[in-house]
Amino acid sequence: MDNYHVTKDGDKWKLTKEGNQRASKTADTKKEIIKQTQEYMGDKTGSIKIHKEDGTFQEERTYQRKNDPSKSQG
């Protein structure tokens, strides 16, 4: 499973795959980047770590939802 991060960079928000320098998506607002992330991850499997404006961790989402390990029995 790939890991991605949503972070603020200057005046833009970006979605970046872990290990990559270049952002997969960019947007002006956090709301926009979250929407773009949902669309982008439509056919992908990965873990999205969403950060606050100051860079601290806020939440994690798993795409596709059916692949979320927290829902497994065990």
FIDO-382273 format. One record per residue (C-alpha): residue in three letters; x, y, z. Coordinates in nm, 4 decimals, always signed. Example, Ala and Ser with C-alpha at 12.3 -4.5 7.8 and 13.67 -1.06 7.14 Angstrom:
// residues 2
DRENTI    aa         c1         c2         c3
DRENTI   Ala    +1.2300    -0.4500    +0.7800
DRENTI   Ser    +1.3670    -0.1060    +0.7140
***
This chain:
// residues 74
DRENTI    aa         c1         c2         c3
DRENTI   Met    +0.0000    +0.0000    +0.0000
DRENTI   Asp    +0.1346    +0.3442    -0.0944
DRENTI   Asn    +0.1532    +0.6274    +0.1578
DRENTI   Tyr    +0.0573    +0.9842    +0.0706
DRENTI   His    +0.0665    +1.3101    +0.2671
DRENTI   Val    -0.1565    +1.6180    +0.2453
DRENTI   Thr    +0.0479    +1.9171    +0.3611
DRENTI   Lys    +0.0616    +2.2925    +0.3244
DRENTI   Asp    +0.3534    +2.4274    +0.1220
DRENTI   Gly    +0.3687    +2.8065    +0.1146
DRENTI   Asp    +0.0249    +2.9258    +0.0094
DRENTI   Lys    -0.0764    +2.5933    -0.1534
DRENTI   Trp    -0.1924    +2.2550    -0.0249
DRENTI   Lys    -0.0406    +1.9487    -0.1868
DRENTI   Leu    -0.0857    +1.5724    -0.2051
DRENTI   Thr    +0.2499    +1.3984    -0.2284
DRENTI   Lys    +0.3322    +1.0299    -0.2514
DRENTI   Glu    +0.5875    +0.9306    +0.0111
DRENTI   Gly    +0.9360    +0.9297    -0.1415
DRENTI   Asn    +0.8451    +1.1653    -0.4267
DRENTI   Gln    +0.9621    +1.5257    -0.4547
DRENTI   Arg    +0.6855    +1.6368    -0.6884
DRENTI   Ala    +0.3249    +1.6744    -0.5708
DRENTI   Ser    +0.0596    +1.4530    -0.7308
DRENTI   Lys    -0.2039    +1.7250    -0.6809
DRENTI   Thr    -0.2090    +2.0866    -0.5605
DRENTI   Ala    -0.4906    +2.3208    -0.4536
DRENTI   Asp    -0.5465    +2.6612    -0.2982
DRENTI   Thr    -0.7425    +2.5314    +0.0024
DRENTI   Lys    -0.7380    +2.2249    +0.2248
DRENTI   Lys    -1.1007    +2.1510    +0.1341
DRENTI   Glu    -1.0096    +2.1494    -0.2369
DRENTI   Ile    -0.7099    +1.9180    -0.1912
DRENTI   Ile    -0.9194    +1.6721    +0.0139
DRENTI   Lys    -1.1779    +1.6613    -0.2677
DRENTI   Gln    -0.9054    +1.6152    -0.5309
DRENTI   Thr    -0.7487    +1.3416    -0.3167
DRENTI   Gln    -1.0769    +1.1491    -0.3012
DRENTI   Glu    -1.1075    +1.1660    -0.6807
DRENTI   Tyr    -0.7397    +1.0825    -0.7380
DRENTI   Met    -0.7552    +0.7781    -0.5095
DRENTI   Gly    -1.0687    +0.6446    -0.6808
DRENTI   Asp    -0.8806    +0.3574    -0.8476
DRENTI   Lys    -0.5783    +0.3413    -0.6166
DRENTI   Thr    -0.5018    +0.1824    -0.2807
DRENTI   Gly    -0.3173    +0.3873    -0.0248
DRENTI   Ser    -0.2965    +0.5544    +0.3121
DRENTI   Ile    -0.3462    +0.9318    +0.3240
DRENTI   Lys    -0.1982    +1.1192    +0.6192
DRENTI   Ile    -0.3589    +1.4607    +0.6491
DRENTI   His    -0.1604    +1.7297    +0.8277
DRENTI   Lys    -0.2681    +2.0577    +0.9843
DRENTI   Glu    -0.1472    +2.3920    +0.8536
DRENTI   Asp    +0.1427    +2.3871    +1.1039
DRENTI   Gly    +0.2546    +2.0439    +0.9767
DRENTI   Thr    +0.1355    +1.8366    +1.2716
DRENTI   Phe    -0.0606    +1.5170    +1.2061
DRENTI   Gln    -0.4411    +1.5517    +1.1953
DRENTI   Glu    -0.5893    +1.2262    +1.0629
DRENTI   Glu    -0.5341    +0.9230    +0.8413
DRENTI   Arg    -0.7665    +0.7872    +0.5727
DRENTI   Thr    -0.7381    +0.4618    +0.3803
DRENTI   Tyr    -0.8435    +0.4223    +0.0166
DRENTI   Gln    -1.0173    +0.2071    -0.0911
DRENTI   Arg    -1.2207    +0.1893    +0.2281
DRENTI   Lys    -1.2595    -0.1870    +0.1899
DRENTI   Asn    -0.8787    -0.2144    +0.2321
DRENTI   Asp    -0.8776    -0.0371    +0.5704
DRENTI   Pro    -0.6842    -0.2663    +0.8077
DRENTI   Ser    -0.8649    -0.1273    +1.1135
DRENTI   Lys    -1.1816    -0.3002    +0.9955
DRENTI   Ser    -1.0221    -0.6448    +0.9958
DRENTI   Gln    -1.0985    -0.9009    +1.2633
DRENTI   Gly    -0.7875    -0.9680    +1.4558
***
